[in-house]
Amino acid sequence: MNHSAMEQNNTLENSNLRDARNEKDDLSSNGKQSSPPVYPNDYDQQTGETFDPYGGKKLGMVRTALIFFTNQVGIGILSLPSMLHTIGLIPGIITIIAMGVLATYTAYILIQFYRRYPMIRDVVDVGRIMGGKPLEIIVGIAHVLNLCLICASANVTLSIALNTITEHALCTVGFIGIPMVMCWILCMPRSLNFAGWFGIPATISIFTAVFIVIIALAVGGPDYNGTVNGGTGYWGEPPNEPLKMRLGPNPGATMNQQFESVLNVAFAYAGNQAFITVMCEMRNPSKDYTPAIIWLNAIGVPMYVIVACVVYHLAGQYVVSPALGSAPGVASKVAYGLLFPTLLGSGLVFGHTGIKYMYNVVMDKMIKTRHKLTDNTPITWGVWLGVGTLFWVTSFILANAIPVFGSILGISSALFVTWFTFGMANAQWIFINWGNQFINWKKTSLALFNWFMILASAFLTVFGLYTSISDLSARINDPDDPLTVFTCANNALF
């Protein structure tokens, strides 16, 4: 076939696809045929490189891995040492490793789905392909709310850091608002290329902050006389006792609290939700995405285990959450100061992901100027600034309405992370293998495993949401607990 005939064939094929774009049949492939791209010349069949009309396409494997590392390791690692003290050292290590393996597997499913449907831009497009308009709406709302909760948790942590460093020099609402404004500014560039470079100082800062905490604990031990929990241990153990580690579940913690700690481990692997959005800005996702994921978890999972175990060993029952507060006063302040780039980086990547989805929706559905998405015009920048402001105002409200680090992680994990990290990816595997699930014993084993993970995600959602909300409600109704919403009260850890 000559070049002219090929161009005519591609034009006709893509014209037919545009005509059928809103048809249900176009969204419900049985998984046996690869769905062609929607736009002419957006897919190079020789190299497998997808050119998204939304711009970007500047990320290679290294910067992609840095972005993944920034949006996954920064917040999640801070809850793991206290998790070990809650559910026990051995169950805790098993949980971290098991969820890390599952997160790696589900992240790999995303590139399989992307190769089948290279026109997708985010996880909401996945929902549309699998379930049509109803699932698209459900996933879209959940997508934005979860990203708002993740960004809220980052800024609650930053408010703790600012209160700790300055010894509560400003109302806590203000200390939540300041990093919100900083994250809003960082999210204003419309390409994730900037986030790729920002990932370098963010990655360095998390390593340095944790290293300082470990050294301080090894030299001086935890702050036995601190004001955390009245100077007692994490679950009310007597003050000034010899340090000890529990191999099994802590009897001082309720079942709800133990389950919430497990959900916090799931939150540590919450990066999957943003992976597709990042993938769409890579130069060659088919080639570079899988190595980036391998590097992420080859470094991230051992780092989770090592940091959690070392901090727990050195702080014992006086470990706190977020973990940086386990160190004595000055060291903790230094560590929190160094952690700022990591937490701002988490806000940048997750915030940019949510803002870009909202921007796409407004431009596609309301203004109907898809072809102008990358233009530098008053309309495009006005929409970007508007949805970016709306996103961060919502995160600010959520951060003040749920001002507890552990609770906000638990609610986010139960309601959204279990699906975006695990359940939905498993459903994608079922979708693209629908007609071939049971053709041999290997496929059958994978199919049964993926169906089991979908059911497990449903259980984690129902029971996890109940435990997280009931625990938060108990704290709000406790007259001896200073927790209030939109409060000026000091949330520093000492």
N, C-alpha and C positions, 0 to 999 in steps of 0.2 A: 504493500500500500504506500503511495507516495505521500510527500509531506502535506500537500493541499488536501488530499482526501482525508488524512488523519485529522487536520484542523476542522474540516467540515463535520466529521464524525463526532469530535469532541464538543463542537458547538451545539450540534443537534442533541447530543446526550445531556449536556448541561442545561439546555433549554427545557427539555422534558422534565428534568429533575426540579427546576424552578417551578414549573407548572404544578408539579405534584408535591411541592414542599410542605403544604399544609394538609395533605391527605394522610389519613391514618395508616394506610398501607405502606407509605414511605417511611413510617416510623416504627414498623414492627417486623423487622427482618427475622427470619427463622435462624439466623446465625450461619447459614451455609454459604451465603454470597456476601462479598465485600461491598458495602454501600459506597458508591462513587461520590466524589466531592461535589458540592453544590455550585461552586463558582469556577468559571473557566480558568485554566492555567494555575489553579491553586494547589495542585498536587503533582509533583515531579515523580512519575512512575519509574524513572531510572534510579533515582537516589532514595526515594521514600521520604523526601523532605517536603513538609507541608508549609505553604506560604499563606498565612492567615491575613485577610484584608484588614484586620484590626491593628496591624502594625507589630512592632517588636522584632522578633526573629534575630536577636543578637546574642542570645545566651548559649555558651558552650557548656561542656560537661562540668568544668571546674566551678564556674560561677553558679550553675544550677545546683551543684552539691552544696555550695555555701549558702544559697537561699534556703534549700531544704533544711540544712543544719540550723540555720538561724530561726526558722519558724517552728522547728520541732523541739530542739533541745532547751531553748532559753527558759521557758516558763515551767515546763513539765518536770525538769530535774529538781526543782526547788521543793517539791512535795514528797520526794521519794524516801529520804532518811526517816521522816516521821512515819511514813507508811510502813517501814520495816519494824518500827517499834509498836505499831498498831496490830499488824497481822502476823508478825514474827519474822525472824531473819530468813529461815528456810523457805516458808511459803512466799515471802516477798521476793526473794531472788528468783524463784521459779516463775512467779507472775511476771516480773520484768522481762525475763528471757523469752517466755512463751508469747507474751504480747508483742515483743520485738520481732519474733519469727513470723507471727501472723501479720503484723503490719508490713513486713517486707513482701510477703506473699501477695497481700491484697494490693500493695503498690504496684507490683508487677502486672496484676490483672488490668490496671488502668492503661498501661501501654498496649496491651493486647486489644482492649476496646478501642483505643485511639487509632491503632492501625486499621481496624475494621471501619471506623467512622472518623476519618481525618478532618472532618469539618467541625467537630465539636470544639467549643471554646472554654467550657467550664463544666462543673458537675451538674448544673441545671440542664444543659444540653443533653447530658446522659439520661437524665430523668425524662426529658421529652421523647427521646428515641425509644426508651423502654416502655413508657406508659402514656404517651400522648400529652395533651394539654393538662389534664387533671394532675398527673404526677409532676409535670413541669412546674405548676403553680406551687404544689406542696414542697417540692425540693427547693424551689427558689426562695420561698419564705424561710424555710429551715436553714438554708445556706447563709442568708444574710444575718438571721438572728444568732446563729452559732458563731459567726465571725465577730459579731458585736460582743458576744459574751467572752470570747477569747481575748479580744482587745481590752475589754473591761477588766479581765483578770490581770492582764499585763499592767494596766494602770493602777489597779488596787495595789499590786506589788510595788510599783513605783511610788505610790503614796506612802506605803510602809517605809520604803527606803528614805524618802524625803523627811518623814517624821523622825526616823531614827537618826539620820545624819544631823538634822538641825535641832533635835530635841524639841520637836513640836513647835516650830516658830510660826506656823500658819495653820489656819483651820484646815481640817482634813479634806473637806470639799474642795478647797483651793488647791491642795496638793494632789488631788485627783485631776483637777482641771488643767494644771500646768502641763503635765505630760500629754494630756489629750490634745492640747494645742500644738505641742511639739510634733506629735504623731500626725496630726492633720497637715502640718506644713510638709513633713516628709512624704506624705502620700500625694502631694500635688503633681509631681512629675508623672506623666501618663504612661511611661514605659517602665517595665520591671528591670530594665538594664541597670538603672540606678541602684535598685535593691541588690543586684549582684555584687556591686562594688561595696555597698554598705555591709554586706555579709562578712567581709574580712575583719573589720574592727569588732563587729558583733561576736564573731567566733572567738577572737582573741580575748574579748572581755569576759566571756563566760568561763573559759579555762582559767584565766587569771584570778577571777573572783573566788571560784571554788578552791583554787590552790591556796589562796591567802587564808580562807576559812580553815582548811585542813591544817596548815602550819600553825595557825593561832590555837586551834584546839589541841594539837599535839604538844605545844609548848606550855600553854597555860590552862588547858581544860575549859569546860563550859563555865558560864557565869552562874555559879551555884546560888549566889545571893540576889540574882536578878528578880525583876518583878513579874516575870512571865508566870501566869497561873499562881500568883502569890509566892513565888520562889520555889514552888514544888515542881515535880517532873511533869512530863507531857500529859499523863493521865492521872495526875494527882498523887504521884509517889512522894514520900517525905523528902524535904529539902536536905541538902548537905549529906547525902548518902553516897557510898561508893558507886561508881558507874557500873552498870550492868546491861547486858544485851539479852533479849528474849528470843529463843529459837522458835517458839510457837506463838499463837495469838495471845494478846495482852488481856488479862481478865478485867482490867480497868476500863476497857473499851466495849461498848455495846456492839451487837451484831450490825446495827445500822452504820455505826462509825467505821467498823471494819470493812463493810461493803463499800462505803464511800471512799475509803483509802484505795481499794482495788480500782474504783472508777478513776481515781487520780492517776493511776498507772496508765489507764487507757488514754487519759488526757495527754500524757507524755508522748504519745504517738499520734497526736491530732493533726499532723502536717498533711496527711493524705488529701484532705479536702481542697487544699490549694495546689496540689500537684498538677492537675490538668490545666489550670490557668497558667502556671509556670511553663508547663510542657508546650503550650501554644506560643510561647515566646522564645523557644529554643531554635537554634539553627537547624539541628537535625535530631529531633526527639527519638526517632527509631533507633539511632545509633548511640546517642549519648545519655538518654534517660535512665536505662537500666544500670550502667556503671555508676551514675550519680546516686541512685538508690542504694546500690551495694556499698558504696563508700559511706553514705549517710549512716546506715545501720551497722556497718562493720566498725565504725568509730562510736556511734551513738549508744548502742546497746551495752558494750563493755564499759563505756563511760558512765552510763546510768548505774550499772551494778557496782562498779568500783567506788564512785562518789557516794552512793547511798550507803554502802557498807562501811567505808572509811569514816564518814561523818557520824554515822550511828555508833560505830565503835568508840570514837573519841568523845562524843557527847552523851552517849547512853540514854538514860531516861529523861535527860534534860534537853534533848533535841527539840527543835521547834520547826514550825512550818510557816513561811518559807525558810528553807534550810540555812540561809546565810545568817539569820539571827541566832544560830546556835553558838557562834563564836563570841568571845568576850567583846565588850563595848566598842573599843576603838577599831579592832580588826573587822567587826561586823559593819561598822560605818564605812570603812575603806572598801570592803567587798561590795556593799550596796552601791557605792559610788562608781566602782568599776563595772558593775553590771548594767549600768544605764544603756550603753550601746546595744546590748543583747535584747533588753526589754523594748527599747525603741525599735529595734529591728523586727521583733515579733509583731509590734503594732504596725510597722510599715508593710510587711509582707501580707499579713492577714487583712489589714485595712485596705490595702491596694486591691486585694482579691475581691473583697466585698464591693468596693467602690466601682471597680471595673465592670462587675456583673450588673450593678444598678445602672451604670452609664450605658451599657449595651442595651438594656431593656428600654430605657428612655429614648435612646436614639433609634432603636429598631421599631418599637411598638407605638411610640407617641409622636415623635418628630418624623419618623420614617425617612431617615437620611443615613441609611447604613453605609452608603458609599462615601460618606464624608466623615467617618469616625476618626480618621487620623489627621483630618485637616486642623490647622491652627486658625480657627475662626471664633468670633464672639459667642456663637451658639455652642460650639463644642466645648470651649473652655467654661462657659457659663453653666452648662449641664454638669461638667466634671466637678467644678467648684461647689455647685449646689448639692449634688448627691454625696460628695465627700463631706460636706458640712453636716448633712442629715445623718450620715453614718456615724460620725464621731459624737454628735449630740446624743444619739441613741445609746452609744457605748457609755457616755458620761452618765446618763440616767441609770443604766443598768449597774454600773460600778458603784453608784451611791445607794441603789435600792438593794443590792446584794453585796454588802461590804466585807464579806468574809472570804478569804483566799480559798480555803478548802471547800466551802459550800458552792462558790461560783464555779469551781472546777468540777465538782460532783454533778451539779445540775446540767452544766454544759456537756459533760461526758455522757450522762444518762440519756439526755434528750436528743443529742445530735452526734457526738463524736463516735459512739458505738456504731452508728449507721454509716457516717461518712468515711470512717476508717476501716470498718470491717463489713457490716451487713450489706451495704449498697454495692461494694466491690464484689462480694460474693454473688450478689444478684446479677451483676454484669457478666460474670463468668457463666452463670446459668443461661443468660439471654443469648450470648454469642455462641453457646454450645447446645442450644435448645434441642436441635434434632439429632445431636450426636452424644448425648450424655451417657448412654449406656451401651455404646458400641463395643467396648472391651473392658477388661477388668480395671485398667488404669483410669479410664474415663469414668467408670462407675464409682471408683473410690473417690476421685476428685469431686464428682457430683454429690455424693453422699456427704462429703466433708463440707462442701459449700452450702448445701441445704441445712446442715447442722449449724453452721455459723450464722445463717440467717435467723434460725430459731433462737440461738443463743443471744443474738443482738436484740431480739424482741424481748427476751427475758431481762436482759441488762437494762433495757429502757424502762420497763414497767417497774421492776423492783428497785432499780437505782434511783429513779425519779422519786419514788415514795420515800426511800431512806434519806436522800439529800434534802428534800423539802421538809420532812418531819424533823430532822436534826436542826435545820435552820429555824423552823418554827419554834422549837423548844428553846433555842438560844434567845430568840426575840421575846418570848414570853417569860423568860427567867429574870426576875427582878434583880438578881445579883450579877447578871451579865450586862456589861455596859454597851452591848451591841444595839445600835439604832441606825435608822436609814437617814441619809443626808445629814450626817453628823459632823460636828467640829471636833469631836473627841479624838484623843491621841490613839492611833492604831499601831504605834511603834511596838517592837517586841521587847523592849527593856527601857 
